[in-house]
Amino acid sequence: MRSLITKSVVTALCFIGVSACNNANVNEEQTTKVQSEKVKPKRPNVLFIAIDDLRPELGSYGSEIAVSPNIDKLAAAGLQFNKAYTQQAICGPSRASLLTGGRPDSIGVTHNYIHFRDVNPDIITLPQHFRDNGYETAYAGKIFHGYNKKMSDQVLSWSKVKPAKMPERPIKLFDGFALKENQDISRKAKADLYKEYGEASKAGLGSLAKGPAFENADVPDNAYDDGYNTDVAIEMMKEMAANPDKPFFLALGMKKPHLNWTAPKKYWDMYDPKDIKLATQTAGPEGGSTLGLHPSFELRVRNGIPKMGPLGDELSVTLKHAYLACISYVDAQIGRMIDELEKAGLRENTIIVLWSDHGWHLGEMGTWGKATNYEIATRVPLMIWTPNMPDENRGAQTEALVELVDIYPTLNELAGLEAPKHLDGQSFAPLLENPNREWKQAAFSQFPTPSLREWASVALKPAMRDTYFGDLIKVVEGRIKADPKIEWDRELLEEYVMGYSMRTQRYRLIAWKDVRDLNKAPIDVELYDHKVDPTETKNIAADNPELVAKLLEQLKAGGNGNLAKVN
């Protein structure tokens, strides 16, 4: 009726004269413009939840023991990806890849000590892109790998780095520990290392001396970092919500379950050690590459952990207990964050995406840690909830192959932003409409010679051999030297070999290549058939040369050659 009246008035005015008619047309255009602005949907907020070192050990992923009700609830309302993969199973490269949208080789970040801006000064990060498009961007906790102004990219990526009033902390930690006895152990470990090994241990290897691998102090949630950072994120969300005309991109980064596994006692009490089952696959794959597994360096630097040899069942149960407690601790903080989002009335206009930077071996293949090219280290939890996804797909799970590098273009599409041209990933937004549609042919990961690399993915420093790891490194090197498939060349194997891993729906291929000439034949090849061997117990490459040749060609095509076809 309103539009009919407007049209009749305009028609009448046109009979009076041209001037009146023109004025009426202008008024009609202004009215229409105001009306369209009123009904124009608000751009969605984004709650971006990052978790460190979390493999898919969650109830929603089928864990028989993990207590993770809040993450499970998110999965039950959104879309869970059962075959999501990191681009490199180590913090720095994984996060740099996800947050810049480029694969590790594309951006030149393949270990923790390369800052992405040093080699890509003008690259546009995910939060930076949202900031450039009118969003308030804020973070709390670990998002990029690093916490200082440079490493967290505060100047370019974030418009808000802390709330106006910082929450208070109940206690002061040292080295992440709440208990004085563990703080003292941490101090003594460093002093003893320097005393015994002198300058060798100080040559960039202060991290060789650590306190205990775990702690379960009876303290409130915000005594440890993840609880406190959640307090900070909630305060920033409330401040940003005060300006409803400006959408926000809020990133909350959980440090756990990264070592050290510290969590309040109440989360430890959720588990009975008698119910904790240890890994049964305690050796590397039959016929697997001697380059593919590390000797658990990252865990062994902790006080009380054997510097070589098996850990023993009792200690292994305690360590897995600690990892599980950290999962439940992190889950509770995520629940608090989402609850506050709902209380603020923001849930219905906020995209929630949750991801982990890589998986973790908890004794599988005889290894403790990340930093391999196998399924257990490269597969990650990933889930997304959007206000507008079809109701029939809420709670769905998809078997589509996706990668962390796909998150950047996905959030661009969902927020209606034009994607930067440098992105390597592919938006998985179409899977929200049809989780069972055909998708990517393969997902790609990489890691340089884990057996001869530190946990930060850099080549073993000379001081590693001069301290207590010397004997362990000799054992590792001895295995490689005894491998008839590999010619021993320290410089090549330590500095220039990269393992390129490709996961198809059925197979995992790992090609160990000299990065100085990627066209040369691989130094070693591994192939695992997930249809019959989902835990990768036997390398079948030698028995399937034609299949290996075909998959190597597919690997050579890379990410761009294996994209999903989208109409």
DAMO-V584688 format. One record per backbone hydrogen bond with DSSP energy under -1.0 kcal/mol. NH is the residue of the N-H (numbers start at 0). CO is the residue of the C=O. Records with the same first field share a line. If there is no record, write none. Layout:
# DAMO-V584688
NH = CO ; CO
This chain:
# DAMO-V584688
4 = 0
5 = 1
6 = 2
7 = 3
8 = 4
9 = 5
10 = 6
11 = 7
12 = 8
13 = 9
16 = 12
20 = 16
21 = 17
22 = 18
23 = 19
24 = 20
25 = 21
26 = 22
27 = 23
28 = 24
29 = 25
30 = 26
31 = 27
32 = 28
33 = 29
34 = 30
35 = 31
36 = 32
37 = 33
38 = 34
39 = 35
44 = 348
45 = 247
46 = 350
47 = 249
48 = 352
49 = 251
50 = 354
51 = 253
56 = 54
57 = 55
61 = 58
62 = 57
71 = 67
72 = 68
73 = 69
74 = 70
75 = 71
77 = 73
78 = 383
79 = 395
80 = 381
81 = 397
84 = 401
85 = 377
89 = 87
93 = 89
94 = 90
95 = 91
96 = 92
97 = 93
98 = 94
99 = 95
100 = 96
106 = 102
107 = 103
108 = 103
111 = 455
113 = 110
117 = 114
119 = 115
122 = 119
125 = 98
128 = 124
129 = 125
130 = 126
131 = 127
133 = 130
134 = 129
135 = 246
137 = 248
139 = 250
141 = 252
145 = 143
151 = 147
152 = 149
153 = 148
156 = 152
158 = 136
159 = 136
173 = 176
176 = 173
182 = 178
183 = 179
184 = 180
185 = 181
186 = 182
187 = 183
188 = 184
189 = 185
190 = 186
191 = 187
192 = 188
193 = 189
194 = 190
195 = 191
196 = 192
197 = 193
199 = 196
203 = 201
207 = 204
208 = 205
209 = 300
214 = 260
218 = 216
222 = 219
227 = 223
228 = 224
229 = 225
230 = 226
231 = 227
232 = 228
233 = 229
234 = 230
235 = 231
236 = 232
237 = 233
238 = 234
239 = 235
240 = 236
242 = 239
245 = 242
248 = 135
249 = 45
250 = 137
251 = 47
252 = 139
253 = 49
257 = 254
260 = 212
261 = 259
262 = 214
264 = 216
266 = 263
268 = 264
270 = 267
274 = 271
275 = 272
281 = 279
285 = 536
287 = 284
291 = 288
299 = 295
300 = 296
301 = 298
302 = 210
304 = 301
315 = 311
316 = 312
317 = 313
318 = 314
319 = 315
320 = 316
321 = 317
322 = 318
323 = 319
324 = 320
325 = 321
326 = 322
327 = 323
328 = 324
329 = 325
330 = 326
331 = 327
332 = 328
333 = 329
334 = 330
335 = 331
336 = 332
337 = 333
338 = 334
339 = 335
340 = 336
341 = 337
342 = 338
343 = 339
344 = 341
345 = 340
348 = 345
349 = 346
350 = 44
351 = 384
352 = 46
353 = 382
354 = 48
355 = 380
356 = 50
358 = 376
359 = 375
360 = 368
362 = 366
364 = 280
365 = 362
366 = 363
368 = 360
370 = 88
376 = 373
377 = 373
378 = 374
379 = 83
382 = 353
383 = 78
384 = 351
392 = 389
393 = 390
394 = 77
395 = 392
397 = 79
401 = 82
403 = 84
405 = 402
406 = 403
409 = 405
410 = 406
411 = 407
412 = 408
413 = 409
414 = 410
415 = 412
416 = 411
423 = 100
430 = 427
431 = 428
433 = 429
436 = 433
440 = 561
442 = 502
444 = 500
445 = 86
446 = 498
450 = 290
451 = 448
452 = 449
453 = 457
456 = 453
459 = 451
463 = 460
464 = 461
469 = 466
472 = 468
473 = 469
474 = 470
475 = 471
476 = 472
477 = 473
478 = 474
479 = 475
480 = 476
481 = 477
482 = 479
485 = 482
492 = 488
493 = 489
494 = 490
495 = 491
497 = 512
498 = 446
499 = 510
500 = 444
501 = 508
502 = 442
503 = 506
507 = 527
508 = 501
509 = 525
510 = 499
511 = 523
512 = 497
514 = 495
516 = 513
519 = 516
522 = 511
525 = 509
527 = 507
529 = 505
532 = 528
535 = 532
538 = 285
539 = 526
543 = 540
547 = 543
548 = 544
549 = 545
550 = 546
551 = 547
552 = 548
553 = 549
554 = 550
555 = 551
556 = 552
557 = 554
561 = 558
